[in-house]
Amino acid sequence: MTKLKSILTDSDLLPKVANFAAAGGALLLVIIGLMQPWLAVPVIQDGGFTTQDSHLTLFFKLALFALFFLFLIASKGRRKGLGKKLSFAALLSLLTIIWFPSWVTMRDAKVMGDAAWLQQQHDNLTWLGGDVYRAHSERSDGWGGGVNAQDPPSRLALYRPPDGSLSPERVTDWIWWLGYGPGFTQFVGKGWFYSLFGFSLGLTCLIGHTWRKDLRAARLLLRKLSSRGGLILFLLFSVNLIIIVKTGRSLKASKASLTLGDHQASLDHLQAALHSLPSLKCDSGVLRQLGYLDLKNDQTSVNTHLYAINHYEEEGYYGRARDLLAKTTAHWESLPPNSTRELLRHEVRVAVNEMNSGRYQQAGQRLDRVIWRNPTVLQARFHRQLIALHSGELAKCREMNASLIDLYRFFKSKNKRGVIAASWLMLAQAELDAGNVTLAGEARQKSKGL
């Protein structure tokens, strides 16, 4: 009873209760963060859209568990010094979470390649010269949709390769190399934010608890956390720096060997760069360079086909390019993910050319094949809806509209509203052309965000 009375009369009771509640909230955020994905790139599963996380996320989550277990073991069950050890554990966990984007961007070519392609498609639809702002303002067919589609970029890359100068002037490239480019920020999962905020709040609570008990000890702890945290963060990103510099040297050596006509040495250096920085495998230019070097070394691979398809297109031999594209995609199931992504990008480019040439039936069939092979291709669905509008396929127009809206749930950019509005506008015209005045009016209202 006396102890309870002393607690209730404690002048520091309210700050302690607030700190305890905040610590509980921090623990809850951390638990939710560990249960939620840290990366959420759209994929199709069981007939519906869901998300995929990187396989590296599990290792980072296990690392967070390991950190706390190690510090708890080091405390030997004693309360003295436990707060200090937990503070360092929280700091290390926070720095690990901050480091996660750079590591996953560098190492996971499959998931980050898919993220980069989705981001590129979104940009191609929404930039001021893209399909929403330009093509759908060129309305020569009624009032609902433009007849032109914009050509997708011929090259896809998660970031610019670290070749040439690596000076601080390339600040944007450094941000992207260190993981905080649009490929990650567009699809970063809620779990990453929950974990980041949870450990930040937990660290603040631990420092605050020490601060109320002993001001001098708290200041000493804060200085140690700041100095050691800065050093650890520097060491973590130094690992990335070493990888970038090493990759840059390999790429430079590959170019030098190519200049000298030593194609095998050039290929070896390029393979070394890919070993150091695996996510370069989702760079279209790198894959074509691999194909070119394979060709020069009398080797045949899917990369030689990718190089040849692009070369034929650049030289104007579109028939040859499409024939080779058809032959290569016939072996779809046996091809690696980065190669299939490039083949699909070529298919979309051909479909856009067919659309702009008025061959809507051919373009529609090609886009249907693309969607069947990879249902998350934004541009294929958007252009397929436009073709459905022109050809009077009301059911297909409705299907593409619904799937676009469903797919865009996983995008964080606010300008996705422009694509969704354009899709509703196409559906409104399709409904009106079919005589469904009420449904057309509803779709028109939705296109205005009402």
N, C-alpha and C positions, 0 to 999 in steps of 0.2 A: 504493500500500500504506500509505503514511504517512497519507494522507487518510482511508482507511478506518479505520485504527487510531484516529485522532483522533475520528472519528464514533462509533465503538464505545465509546470512553472518555469521551464527552461526558456530564457529569452531568445534562444536561437532555434526554437522549435519549428517555427514556420519555414525558415530557410532549409532546415534539415528535411522536413516533410517534402518540400518542393524538390529538393535535390534527389530524394529517394524516389519520388514519382517520376522525375525526368530520367533517372537511371533505369527504372522499370520500363519506361517508354523506349529508351535506347535499346534495351535487351529485346523488347518485342520487335522493333524495327530490324534488328540484326537477324532474329529468327525468321521473320518474313523474307528478308533479303536472301537468306540461305536457301529458302524453299522456292523462291521465284527465279526465273531465268535472268541471267545478266546480259544476254543478247537474244533478241527476238526477231529473227528473219523469217518472213512468211514462207510457208510450204503447204502442200496439199497432203491431207491425210484422212483416210476413210471418207473421201468424197467432200470434205470441207476444209477450209483454210485454218491452219494453225501456225505455230512458230517453231523454229529450230534454234537451239542454243549451240554454242561452240563446245566441242569435246574438252577444250582446255578449261572451261568454267569449273568443272568438277575438281580439277587439280587445285585451282585457286581456293575453292571453298574448303577443301581438305587442308590446305595450308593454313587457313584461318583457324580451323579446329586445332591443328598441331601447335600453332603458336601459343594458344591459351593453355593447352595441356602442359606444354613445356614450362611455361611460367608458373603454373600452379604447382607442378612437381618441384620446381626450384624454390618455391616458398616453404616447402616441407611442412605444410599444414599450419604454419604460424601466422598469426594475424599481423604481427609486426612486419612492416615493409611490404605487406600484401598489396596495399593500394598503389605503391610505387611500381611494383612488378606488373600489376594489371594495367597501369597507365602506359608502360612501355609496350605491353602486349597489344593494347588498343591502338597505339601509335603505329606499330609495325603492321597491324591489320589494315589500318587506314591507308598506309603507303602501298601495301600490296594491292588494294582495290584501285588506287590511282594508277598503278602500273599495269593493271589488267588490260586496258585498251591497247596499249602499245604492243604487248606480247601477242594478243590475239590477232591484231592487225598484221603483224609480221609473220606469224606461224600458221594461221588457219586459212589456206588458200581457197578451200571449198566454200565455207560459210561466208567469209568476207568477200569472195568473188561474187557470190549470189547477191550479197548486200550492195556491192558496188554496181552491179548491173541494174538492180531495181532502182537504185538512186539515180543512175544515168537515165533510165527510162522516164522516171518522174521529172527530172530536169528537162528532158527533151520535150515533154508534154507541156511544161509550165513556164519555161523561160519566154521572154518577150517575142522571140522568133519561132516558138514552138507551136504545137498543134492547137492548143487551146486559144492562144492569143492571136496567132496568125491564120492558120488554116481555117479555123472556124469563124473567122471574120470574112473569108472569101466565099461567101454563100451564093453560089450560082444555082443552087438547087433548092427552091423554096425559101423557107425562113429558118430552118433548123440546123443545118450542118454544112460545112464546107466540103468541097469535092477534092481538095488537095490534102496530102499528108506529108509531113516533113521527114526527110531522110534521117535515120538514126546515125550517130557518129560511127565511123568505120573502126574506131579503136576504143577499147574498154580498158581502164586501168584503175586500180584502187588508189594509186598515187603515182606521181612521176618517178621513174627509176632514179636511184641515187647515183647517177653518173655525172660527169663534168664537175663543176665547182660545187663544193658542199659548204660554202660560206654562209654566215648568218643572214646574208641578204635573202637567202631562200627560206625565209621564215615560215611562209605558208607550207612549203614542202616539209619542213622540219615538224610542223604541227601534225601534218598528215602522217609522216613516218612514225611519229611517236604515238599514233593511235587515235588522235582526236579529229579525224577527218569526217566528212559527211557520211561515209559508208558505215561508220560506227555510231555517230550521234543520231542518225536517222532511226536506227533500230536497236539502240541501247535498251536493255530490259529494265523493268521496274525493280527487279531484285538488286541490280547494281546501285541504283539510287537509294533504296532502302538500306543496303549495307553501308554505303558511304555516309548517309545521314546518321544511321544508328551508331557507328563507331565514332563519328565526330561528336555526337551528343554524349556518348558514354565517356569519351576522353575528357570532355568538358566537365562532366559530373565528378569524375575522379579527381581532377585538378581542383575543382571547387571544394570537394570534401577535405582535401589536404589543406587548402587555403584557410578554411575556418578553424582547423585544428592547430596549425602552426604556420604563420605567415612566412617566416624565414625559410622553412622547409619547402613550402609551396613555391617560393621564388626560385630556390635552388632546383627543384624538380622541373619547373617550367623552362629554366635555362638549359638543363640537360636534355629535355625533350626536344627543344628547338634545335640545339646544336647536333645532337645525334640523329634527329629526324631529317635534318637537312643533309647530313652526310650520307645517310642510308638512301634517301631519295636520289642523291647525286650518283651513288654507286649503282642503283637500279637502272637509272636511265643511261649510265655509262655503258652498261651491257648493250643497250639498244644502239648507242653511239658507235661502239666497236663493230657491231653487226652491219650498220649502215656504211661505215668507212670501208670495211672489208669487202662488202658487196660492191661498192663503188669502184674499188681497185680491180676487182674481178671483171666488172663490166668494161672498164677502161682497157684492161689487158685483152679482153675478147675483141674489142674494136681494133686494137693495135695488131693483133694476129690476123684479123680479117684483112686489114690494109696490106699486110705482107703476103697475103694469099695462103696462109697456113690455116685452112678451114678446120682441121681436127683440133688444133690448139685453141682456136677461137671457140669451138664447141665445148671443149673441156673447161675453159674459163667461164663460159656462160653457165654451164652446169654447176660450177663451183658457186657462182652467184646465186643460183636457185637453191642450192643447198644451204647457203647462209641466210637467205631471205625467201622462204618458200612461197609467200604470197605474190611474188613476181610471176608465178605461174598463171595468174588470172589476168595478166597484161597481154592484150592482143598482139602488141608489137613484139614482145618477147617470144610468144608462141610462133609468130611468123619467122622471127630470126632463127629459132630452133629448126623450123621447117626448111629454111633456106640453107642452113649449115648441113642438115641431114641430106638435102638434095646434092650439095656439093661433095659430100662424103659418100655418095652413091648408096644412100640409105633411104628406105621408104617408111613413112610413118604417117599418122593422122596430121602431124604438124606440117609435113610436106604438102599434104592436100590443102590445109588451111592457107599456107603460103601461096599455092598455085591458084586457089579460088580468088584470093585477094588480088593477085597479080593479073589474072585474066580480067577482073572487073576494072582495074586501073587502066589496062590497055584497051578496054572497050570490047573484049571478047565475052560478052554476057552469056551467049549460048554455051560456050565451053565451061564457063564458071558454074552455070546452073546444072549442067550435066554432071560435072565432078561433084557438085554439092549433093545431088541426088544419089550418086554412087556411094559417097562417104556416109551419108545419113542412113543408108541401107544397113550399115553395121552399127546402128545406134547403141544397142545394148552393151557392146563390148568396148565402148570408148570411155575414156576418163572424163570426169565432170567438167573440167576446164575446157576440154575440146568440144563437148556437147553444147556448152554454153556459147562458144564461138559459132558453132554451126547454126544454132537457133538464131543468133544475131544476124547471120547471113540470110537466113530464111525470112526474117522480118524485113530486112532491107529489100530483098527481092519482091516481097508482097507489097511493100510501099511503092516500088517502081511499077508493079502491075496495077495498083490502084490508080496511080497518077496517069497511067496510060489508058485507063478506062476498062481494063480487063478485070472487072469486079468478081466474076465467078472464079477465075483462077486465083485471084488474091484471097478470096474467102476460103477456098479449099486449102490453100497454103497456111493461112492463119489458123484454120481449124486443126491442122496437123501440129502446128506449133503449140497451141493451147492443150492439145491432147498429150503432147510430150512434156510440157512444162506449164501447168495451169496458172502459174504466178506471173506470166509475162504480161505486164501492164499494157504495153503498146499493142500487142496482138489483140487483146480484148477491146481496147478502145477503137482501133481501126476496124475490127470485125463488127462492132456495133454500127460504125459509119457505113460499112458495106451493106449490113442488114437494112439500114434505113433506105439506101438507094435501091435495093432489090426487093423491098417490101416484105422482108422476113420479120414479122412482128414478134413472133415467139423468140427468135434469136436476139432481137434487139432488147427485149425484156431480160433475157438471160444474161447478156453482157452487162447491162446496166446493174443488175442485182449483184453480179460477181465483182464488178469494179468497186462498188460501194463496200462490199464485204472485204475485199482485199485491201482497200485503203484504210481499214480500221487499224492496221499495223503501222501506218506511217504517222510520223509526228509533225511533219511540216504543215503549217496552216494553209499554204497555197494549194494543198490538195483539193480544197473546196472548188477551185476553178475547174479541175478535171471532172469532179462529181457534178458540178452545175452543167458542164457541157454534155455529159452523159444523159442527165435528166432532160436537157433541151432536145437531144436527138430522139429520146423516147417520146417526148411530147409530140414531135412532128410525126413520128411513126404511128402513134395512137390516133392523131388527127387524120392522117392519110387513110387509116383503116376505118374511119367514121366513129371512133370512140371519143366523142367530144368531152365527156366528163373526165375520163382518164387522162386525156390530153391536157385538160385544164389543171388537174392535180399534179401532173408531171411538170407542167410549166411553173406552177407555184413552187414546187420543190427545187427547180432550177434556180429560183431566186432566193432560196434559203428560207422560204416561208413555210 
